[in-house]
């Protein structure tokens, strides 16, 4: 079994964020984000971030990529780090 997980957290700012779940496979996580699987946008989460976490206590996550919601595509598209979030990590596990 894989000892790493890929978390998906959606947010609009630091007060409005939610970890939607995780996958053991990065491609599945990217698909879920880019296709807005199960409506993770929920009418308000402008951004999504995928992080990679190792197994264990107090894991330190690594940001894999940021995504911004695109209304025309009805899904998230890759984007640069949102302003003010360049030094933040561990969105999913705090």
N, C-alpha and C positions, 0 to 999 in steps of 0.2 A: 504494500500500500504506500502511496505517496505520503511523504512526511511534510509537504508544503501545501499551503492553501492559497488561493487567489480570491481575495475579498472584493466585493463591490459595495462601495459607499456612495450614496447620492447626497448632494448638498446644494444649498443656495448661498449660505454663509455659515459661520461657525456655530450659530445658534440653531440652525435648521439643517441637520444632517441625520442620515439614517443608513446603517449597514443593512443592505438588502439580502445578503447571503454570501455564499462562497462556493467555489468550484475547486476540484483537484486538478483541473486541466485549464491552462491559460486560454486556449482557443475557445473553449466553452464560455468562459467569463467574458471574453471580448465579444463573442456573438450575442450574449445576453444584453450587454450594454448597447452595442451598435444597433440592435434590433428592438430596443426598448421592451425586452421580454417581460411579460406580465405587467406592463405599464409601470416600470420603475420610476418613470418621470413623475407620475402622480400629480400632474398639473402644477408643478412648482419647483422641482429640483433641477436647476439649470445645469449643474455639473455632476459628473460621476468620476470616481477614481478607482482604479484597480490597483490593489497592493498585494504583494507576495509576503507571506508569513511562514517562518519555519515552525515546526512542532516545538512545544515546550512552554515553560512558564516565562512570563515577561518577554515575549518575542518582540523583536524590532522589525517592523515592516519596511519593505522597500517599495516605493511608488513605481509601478510599471507604466502607468499612463493616465493622463487626464482626458476627459471627454466633455464636450458641450452639447446641450440638446439642440437639435436642428428641427424646427417645426415642419419644414418642407419634406424632410426625409422621415419624420416621425420616429427619430432615433438619435442616438448620440454619435458625434463625430469627434475624432481626435483633435485636441487643442493643446496650446501651451499651458503652462501652469497658470491658473487664475491669479490675478493681482492680489497680493496679500497672503498667498498660500505657499510661497516658495520655501519657507522654512518649517512647514508643518508636515508631520508624518504620523503614522499609526492612527489614521482616521477610524478604522474599523474596530480596533481593540484598545483605543485610548492609551 
